[in-house]
Amino acid sequence: MNAHGGERIHTTTLVDPAGERRKERRARRKASRRLSDATRAATTESDRAEAEAERADLRATTYLPASGESRPAALRTPGRLRIPRHQDTSATLAGAYPFLAEGGLGSQGVFVGQDLYSGASFVYDPWVLYSRGMITAPNIVLAGIVGSGKSSLVKSLYTRSIPFGRRVYVPGDPKGEHTAVAEAVGGQAIVLGHGMANRLNPLDEGHRPSGVSDESWAGQVASRRRDLIGALTETVLERPLSPLEHTAIDLALADTVRSCKTPILPMVVERILSPDVSQQSDRRLVEDGRVVGHALRRLVAGDLAGLFDGPSTVTFDPTLPMISLDLSRVAENTTLVSVLMTCSSAWMESALLDPHGGQRWVIYDEAWRLMSHPALLRRMDAQWRLARHYGIANLLVFHKLSDLDNVGDRGSAMRAIASSLLANAETRIIYRQEADQLGATATALGLTGTEQSLLPGLATGQGLWRIKDRSFVVQHQLHPAELAAFDTTSRMTEGVK
């Protein structure tokens, strides 16, 4: 009891909900702080020892003198090399600018030379690029002034392709440049000219492709003969034939074939000029065909005689690595060159259209001569359009693109065909051009201002390659043996030291 008579109240120790006494909790907290302080002290001591070791290493390090070392170690100083900042254009810093050089066309194909922007090897092959989808047409246009090196490039492209299984056809070589090359690679050069024993019968059947039936082959031969005689007549007359003239040729050719399995041109001329009137359904054709007959007579008895007036003395072997028709002995006669080119194109046409003939180059050198004749131009256009189907890569060589202005009148069908040849060539190679030709060249080939500005400064063997939308400046490189075989200036340099 307390003083007031109440009951005495006894006090007890409070316990937290977890059952831990307050005294125990304070002791646990003190122990935790002591452990943390000990750990911190140990860490601080370790850091202090490590820092002291680093300072000792720094104090023991030997530095270069402020003025630099002397004798063999001169110019070595502890200071940083400071160079003034320099700014310039990518044209000047082309060697260091990382995104200026093209990635190239890859390593598959024929080696051409060096890409002058990237310094890498430049390799080109129209069949490889077509198979990879980089081009859709294997035809090529090459333009360059005399002495720029374009002839050597042409010969390098096709001779370096021969080891890859490609064959080469040159349907007309006005300067005879490809004759020595054809003989060197194991091919054949057919030389035609006045006073020579070689004869070319334009009515020969030609090479028969494999897998063609007798009936189909007879139809192809008859069609090709009609087209060829018509083209020869148009070339000599320098105008298209009328329907009556076509009929006169057809009847005379059919009559000749009935009497001779392998007709020759004099037989056809004789039947046009002196037909069997009793066999003609319309005797007026005797008069209708006289102009045609006299035009063809030039090829067998006139100023063009001696080349087409007998059976062929040479054969066309499409299995040879290279076939070239050398026209250098008749180059002064434009009409005769055109006639020979027309005959040789028809002669090679059956081989070109053979789907099993493999991949072939067809070289049209001195194209300005050929494109001025409508019959030849139409044949070239047909072969360019069928190039992908038959595995042909056509190469057309110009001196300058303004040569196209000599092809027909402005707006004529001939001019349109000539322009389509450029449009169907996705590879355009431009060697050095004269200053007055830059505008015409850029317009015809769709060059940019930068590409156009490069053309006057190109050295010998350097060319601008425009392959679809990509451009390269390439230095063509020749082996010494190639340089000797492809040289076209020997007559100019002979005896000069």
Buried (B, 14 or more C-beta within 10 A) or exposed (E): EEEEEEEEEEEEEEEEEEEEEEEEEEEEEEEEEEEEEEEEEEEEEEEEEEEEEEEEEEEEEEEEEEEEEEEEEEEEEEEEEEEEEEEEEEEEEEEEEEEEBBEBBEEEBBBBBBBBBBEEBBBBBBBBBBEEEBBEBBBBBBBBBEEBBBBBBBBBBBBBBBEEEBBBBBBBBBBBBBBBBBEBBEBBBBBBBEEEEBBBBBBBBBBBBEEBEEEEBEEBBBEBBBBBBBBBBBBBBEEEBEEBBBBBBBBBBEBBBEEEEEBBBBBBBBBBBEBEEEEBEEEEBBEBBBBBBBBBBBBBEEEBBBBBBBEBEBEBEBEBBBBBBBBBBBBEBBBBBBBBBBBBBBBBBBBBBBEEBEBBBBBBBBBBBBBBBBBBBBBBBBBBBBBBEBBBBBBBBBBBBBBBEEBBEEEEEBBEBBEEBBEBBBBBBBBBBEEEBBEBBBEBBEBEEEBBEBBEEBEBBBBBBBBEEEBBBBBBBBEEEBEEBBBBEEEEEEEEE
